[in-house]
Amino acid sequence: MLEEVLSGVVLIGTGTVTGVFVAVLVSVGPAMSAMDRADYLRAHALLGKGYHPLMPLLVNAVTLSGFALAFLAEGPGRVLFPLVSVLLIGVQAVSHLGNVPINRSLSALAADGPWQDPRPLWRAWHRLRTALAALALVVVTFTVLTTR
């Protein structure tokens, strides 16, 4: 029973993380790229309040659940669920080393004056973490479908 619950947590959680990242990639990011600097900084501050701390907590819960399944799952799930967790650690690493420092630097920026637009670099980091999350979703979907 615990294995089934944790499998659901990993599947649904990974799908949620990937879905949020894809939505940002295809809609939120392009919209913010079209904004002038002042509007971008204001929108970024408002959006950040909604994503933090929810996303890190969700990724951590899913990661821990995947590692727990290394001990509870049978067959290929013993390896594949932890692989999902490793991919999600990659998501966290990209977030903490790439996106979060850029996010923090934005709060100190004024709406005018010289600046180096952080959006291209932020998008590049975001594409990488989206790809890692999507790969994790493929692995967990395959694992759940083939271990039942």
C-alpha positions in Angstrom: 0.0 0.0 0.0 2.8 2.5 0.9 4.5 1.7 -2.4 1.4 2.6 -4.3 0.9 5.8 -2.4 4.5 6.9 -2.9 4.4 5.9 -6.6 1.4 8.2 -7.0 3.2 11.0 -5.2 6.2 10.7 -7.5 4.0 10.4 -10.6 1.6 13.3 -9.8 4.3 15.4 -8.2 6.7 15.1 -11.2 3.8 15.8 -13.6 2.9 18.9 -11.6 6.5 20.2 -11.5 6.9 19.5 -15.3 3.6 21.1 -16.1 4.4 24.3 -14.2 7.8 24.5 -15.9 6.3 24.0 -19.3 3.7 26.7 -18.6 6.4 29.1 -17.7 8.5 28.1 -20.7 5.7 28.5 -23.3 3.6 31.3 -21.8 4.9 33.2 -18.8 8.5 33.5 -20.0 7.6 34.8 -23.5 5.1 37.3 -21.9 7.7 38.6 -19.5 10.3 38.8 -22.3 7.9 41.2 -24.1 7.6 43.5 -21.1 9.7 46.7 -20.6 12.1 46.6 -17.7 9.8 48.2 -15.0 6.9 45.9 -15.8 9.1 42.9 -15.9 10.6 43.6 -12.5 7.2 44.1 -11.0 5.7 41.0 -12.6 8.7 38.9 -11.6 8.3 40.0 -7.9 4.6 39.2 -8.0 5.1 35.8 -9.7 7.8 34.8 -7.3 5.5 35.1 -4.3 3.3 32.3 -5.8 6.1 29.9 -6.8 8.1 30.2 -3.6 8.1 28.1 -1.4 5.7 25.8 -3.1 7.9 24.5 -5.9 11.0 23.7 -3.7 8.8 21.9 -1.2 7.0 19.9 -3.9 10.3 18.9 -5.6 11.8 17.9 -2.2 8.8 15.7 -1.3 8.8 14.0 -4.6 12.6 13.4 -4.5 12.4 11.8 -1.0 9.4 9.7 -2.1 11.4 8.4 -5.1 14.4 7.5 -2.9 12.0 5.7 -0.4 10.8 3.6 -3.3 14.3 2.2 -3.8 13.6 0.2 -0.7 9.9 -0.5 -1.3 9.6 -1.2 -5.0 10.4 -4.4 -6.7 12.1 -5.1 -10.0 13.1 -2.2 -12.1 11.3 0.3 -9.8 14.1 -0.2 -7.3 16.4 1.6 -9.7 14.1 3.7 -11.8 12.3 5.5 -9.0 15.6 6.7 -7.5 16.7 7.7 -11.0 13.7 10.0 -11.0 14.9 11.5 -7.7 18.4 12.0 -9.2 16.9 13.9 -12.1 14.9 16.0 -9.7 18.1 16.8 -7.7 19.3 18.1 -11.1 16.2 20.3 -11.3 17.0 21.6 -7.8 20.7 22.2 -8.6 19.8 24.1 -11.7 17.2 26.1 -9.8 19.5 26.9 -6.8 22.7 27.5 -8.8 21.2 29.2 -11.9 17.7 30.6 -11.6 17.5 31.5 -7.9 20.6 33.8 -7.9 19.2 35.6 -10.8 15.8 36.0 -9.1 17.5 37.4 -6.0 19.5 39.9 -8.0 16.4 41.3 -9.5 15.1 42.7 -6.2 18.0 45.1 -6.0 17.5 46.5 -9.5 15.8 49.8 -10.1 13.2 50.3 -12.8 15.6 52.6 -14.8 19.3 53.0 -15.3 21.9 50.6 -16.7 21.3 46.9 -16.5 22.2 43.7 -18.1 19.0 42.0 -19.1 18.9 38.7 -17.1 16.1 37.1 -19.1 18.1 35.3 -21.7 20.3 33.6 -19.1 17.3 32.9 -16.8 15.5 31.3 -19.8 18.5 29.1 -20.6 18.6 27.8 -17.1 14.9 27.3 -17.1 15.0 25.3 -20.3 17.6 22.9 -18.7 15.5 22.3 -15.6 12.4 21.8 -17.7 14.2 19.2 -19.7 15.3 17.4 -16.6 11.8 17.5 -15.1 10.3 16.2 -18.4 12.9 13.4 -18.5 12.0 12.5 -14.9 8.3 12.4 -15.9 9.0 10.0 -18.8 11.0 7.7 -16.5 8.4 7.7 -13.7 5.5 7.2 -16.2 7.3 4.3 -17.7 8.1 2.8 -14.3 4.5 3.1 -13.0 3.0 1.6 -16.2 5.5 -1.3 -16.4 5.5 -2.3 -12.7 1.8 -2.9 -12.3 
